[in-house]
């Protein structure tokens, strides 16, 4: 990989996103709206909002970044942009990392806005530091970006890219421990949840919710989420195709 080419790709993607205000609004605004709706749903029951809000603070950015990244990358391929770029001295790793950095920059803003809204405006209750919430939310958004880049290689149309949402994200959402403790699930479901990165994202948020210390479990959880994002990005570089057949 070449740093100059990677950064050039990042700048190009950011310029394109800057001209697509609806996509930027989707990335930055939807998680905020969802958190506000959740707050109003549990209006008058702050304990429930505190217990669920921290977990969803990481899940909403992951889902949004997955959806936007998968469609945006697929659009680049179907329009022939990827084919033209890869005909130049630009490696697949440079391309994938450039996209990851561009969407990752938006993920930083998205995670900061969502965390700030939940902590300072909606008074989300938790024992740990708000900076730890921000770290987990950011890693979740980056994981969503990596998953979106990866699955875009297997979609032939934007409709198919959207179809990957229930296939890739919904099982993780159901098994991550948000609706029921993972250790209370059937053994086979618990075993599946143990290999899903969203489970560790929720566990990390719960650690911040319950403890005012940086625990070993928290460090393990964020390491799994970050490592999963790096692994999926590497797989995305391997499976990237120049164009859609």
Protein Blocks (a to p, Z undefined) as FASTA:
>chain_A
ZZklmmmmmmmmmmmmmmmmmlmmmmmmmmmmmmmmmmmmmgoilmlmmmmmmmmmmmmm
mmmmmmmmmmmmmmmmmnommmmmmmpccdfklmmmmmmmmmmmmmmmmmmmmmmmmmmm
nopacfbdfklmmmmmmmmmmmmmmmmmmmmmmpcbfklmmmmmmmmmmmmmmmnommpc
fklmcfklmmmmmmpmklmmmmmmmmmmmpccdcfklmmmmmmmmmmmmmmmmmmmmmpc
fbdZZ
